[in-house]
Each structure stands twice: as C-alpha cells, then as structure tokens.
C-alpha cells in the first residue's frame, strides 16, 4: 500500500466520521416550521457555550490563516491574533449584551432599530454579503485547495480541488443550517488545534529549537515601517479592525447570538478568547518561521510543505482531514451568514416577508458558491493571501463600523447621513489604499493607518451632514448599551 493511499484513506475516514458525528448530534433537533429564521440561522437558540467557542474559533481559523499567516514566515503576524483577544472581549462585554437586549437575528437588525430605517440595514447587509461572497468565500476555497495540493503533492488541478470543497461546504450550509455548521466546527476544531500544536513541536524539533540564521526581522514582534505590521499601527487602526471583525461581523457574532442566553454566549466568547491567546499565535507563525530556515522564502507554500515533510503518512491523512474540515466550516459559515443577511434584511423587507427560508437559502448559497469558484483564479495571483484579504476587507470594515458607532453612542442621527458616509468611506479607502490612485498611500502611510483615517472621516462626515443638511443635532448618549428605548 503506497503512502499516498494511506493518507487518502485516513483522510476520507476522519472526514466521514466528523460528518457522521455532526449528523447524529443534530438529528431530530429543532422545528423549522415554528420559527424558520431562528432555527436555520440561530440554531434555535440552542448552542451551548462550547459549541459557540468552537464555532467562533474554527470559523476564523482556517487555511487563509494557517496558510496565509505562516506564508509570511515571520513572528509579526501573531499580533493579529493577540489583538483579536481585545476584539473578543469587546464582543462579549459591549456588543453581545446589546444584540440580546434587542433580540437581533442579524447584527444589522440593530441598525434598523437605532436609526428607525430599514434601508440602512439593507445597505450594510449587502456590503457584508459582498464581503463574504467576493472576499472570504473564494479566499478560503483557494487557500484550502492550495494547501491540499502541496500537502498531498498531487497533480490534480487546483480548480478541481476547489470545486470539491465548494460543493461539500454548500451542502452543509443548505441542509444543516447554523446548528450543523457550529457542531461540525467544534468537532473539527478540537482535531485541528491538536494537529496544529503537534506540527509546532515537530517543526521546532526539526531545527533543534535553534533559530540561528533566521533574520531578526522575521523573529521580532516590533515591526518597522517596512514590515507587514508596523508597531505604530497598533495605536491607530488595529483595535478598530478587531472591533469590527469580532463585534459587528455577522459571520462571527451569529454564533454567539445562537446561545440560549447572554451568559452562555459570553462564556463561549471568553473561551474562544482564551484559545486565541494561548494557542493560535504559535500555530500561525512558528511553522512558517521554521520553514524559512529549512526551505528559504517560499511564501504561501510554506505550511503545506513543512506538514508534508514532518508528518508520517497516517498523520498526514488526519491533518488533511482537519484542514479540510476547517476549510469547509469557514466556507459554510460565511455561506450561512451571508444567506441570513440577504433573507432577513433584504428579501423579507423588500420582496416577500414570509419566504420558504430553507429553499430561498439554498438558491442564495448556490449563487455564492458559483461566484466563489469563479474568483479562485483571481486569488491565485496574490503575492500574500492574508495581506490581500486584510486590504480588501478594509473597503468595507471601517465605513460599516462608523455606522455602528454612530448608532450606539449617538441619538438623533439621520440614517441618510450614515448611508452617505458609508459610500464615501468605501470610495475614500479605495483611493487611499490601491495603487494607481492619485492619492495612494499619502506620506507612505500603512493601510492600517489608512483604515483609521477612513473611520474618523466617516464618523465626522456623518455628524456634519446630520447637522448641516438634515438639521438634526446629534446627542451623545450610551443609552443604546442599556437596551431598547420605549416606543
């Protein structure tokens, strides 16, 4: 029996086992006829804290993280994960209590209640939808396919592997809803974290824990002006990036909003923060650094190559199954959340207020899946997949966050002022950050600084328009953090 046959056999066995365990756990649970939206998109409010923690962890931790961050082959990328702990704490202590008090199904539902305007909810939902469909879904399918191709060292075309991931992921999202997604996330997450930790120790052992010969700029956590994360960006845009991603992003918050109560949800988020602090930084940078010493600067191929070299045949199969599960769960999590945004915030508001949720969700899922496969070739041209994702998502993140900030800490802000500032913010960030623009990277500022400038500009413009155009004086208040105001 060849080593490749062993790997594939173990891979298929573990993959099928995860699917079977998920089916057995979810079988017979929920009643979609009584409340389709809550059951399909919030698992009927029945996720225990460990499923919340597991789903949040694995929704974020996938091949775009493991492959992309290790592909930078430097310790500095750990700062994304360390700062994410702050974002999770903000989610647990600030955003989640608000979402639960307002009984939201989507994060954007909060905007409709705060601005008393369904259009701002729909516009922000569409931006989130486009972020999942055009950025995260194709990126995770591409990076997962690249990893599998490198790890198994096969000649199968990248698009064939990508199509297999997309089809299976879409089936999870269509037939299981959030409950199946979250449960499979957790089972897969335990396996993935265990295997990723093993890879860290094997990598360190391969170089006898000796980092000599590796350039200092690849080992430091204090980035200079030319590094992917200059130290001073931690003082401006980084915290707001994390606040947006963990606090307002439907893909993440949907898991925490699916717990039976706020206490269970917060427990799950804090558990996810603990994993993020104690485990994730090591697994997303150490293998990449070691691969630099072993193979040189090989970019996004680093993680798949070192795993292929260090793991025995049967462990490669288990690790491949864990990585495949990570790809599938991140992909289907984005599918489920994007579908929730369209169904709840757009379709039910403007087209049909009582659709067949599973059927409509199936059509939307198929659309996103096809679009993701089309865009895989675009992401294959990227020099660094993780840096491209962060830069692209900047188009949406700060303009969207500005609307949430205004809605939560101000009263008497006109919805149209917020909508206009979002459109302005997307255009401004594109002009500031993309090459070819006449104002590209003014003064050589890093894109994280540019995100901070975009956020401040959006908030300021909204307040100015509110005062000059709509003749409304905004009132600073933290009342929204205490619950809905009486009608």
HELIX and SHEET records of a PDB file:
HELIX    1   1 UNK A    3  UNK A   26  1                                  24    
HELIX    2   2 UNK A   36  UNK A   42  1                                   7    
HELIX    3   3 UNK A   43  UNK A   45  5                                   3    
HELIX    4   4 UNK A   49  UNK A   60  1                                  12    
HELIX    5   5 UNK A   63  UNK A   71  1                                   9    
HELIX    6   6 UNK A   75  UNK A   77  5                                   3    
HELIX    7   7 UNK A   78  UNK A   90  1                                  13    
HELIX    8   8 UNK A   91  UNK A   95  3                                   5    
HELIX    9   9 UNK A   96  UNK A  101  1                                   6    
HELIX   10  10 UNK A  109  UNK A  115  1                                   7    
HELIX   11  11 UNK A  118  UNK A  131  1                                  14    
HELIX   12  12 UNK A  132  UNK A  136  3                                   5    
HELIX   13  13 UNK A  137  UNK A  152  1                                  16    
HELIX   14  14 UNK A  158  UNK A  206  1                                  49    
HELIX   15  15 UNK A  216  UNK A  218  5                                   3    
HELIX   16  16 UNK A  231  UNK A  235  5                                   5    
HELIX   17  17 UNK A  237  UNK A  247  1                                  11    
HELIX   18  18 UNK A  250  UNK A  256  1                                   7    
HELIX   19  19 UNK A  262  UNK A  275  1                                  14    
HELIX   20  20 UNK A  276  UNK A  280  3                                   5    
HELIX   21  21 UNK A  281  UNK A  295  1                                  15    
HELIX   22  22 UNK A  299  UNK A  301  5                                   3    
HELIX   23  23 UNK A  302  UNK A  310  1                                   9    
HELIX   24  24 UNK A  313  UNK A  341  1                                  29    
HELIX   25  25 UNK A  342  UNK A  347  3                                   6    
HELIX   26  26 UNK A  348  UNK A  350  1                                   3    
HELIX   27  27 UNK A  357  UNK A  379  1                                  23    
HELIX   28  28 UNK A  385  UNK A  409  1                                  25    
HELIX   29  29 UNK A  415  UNK A  433  1                                  19    
HELIX   30  30 UNK A  442  UNK A  444  5                                   3    
HELIX   31  31 UNK A  447  UNK A  468  1                                  22    
HELIX   32  32 UNK A  479  UNK A  482  5                                   4    
SHEET    1   A 2 UNK A 410  UNK A 411  0                                        
SHEET    2   A 2 UNK A 475  UNK A 476 -1                                        
END                                                                             
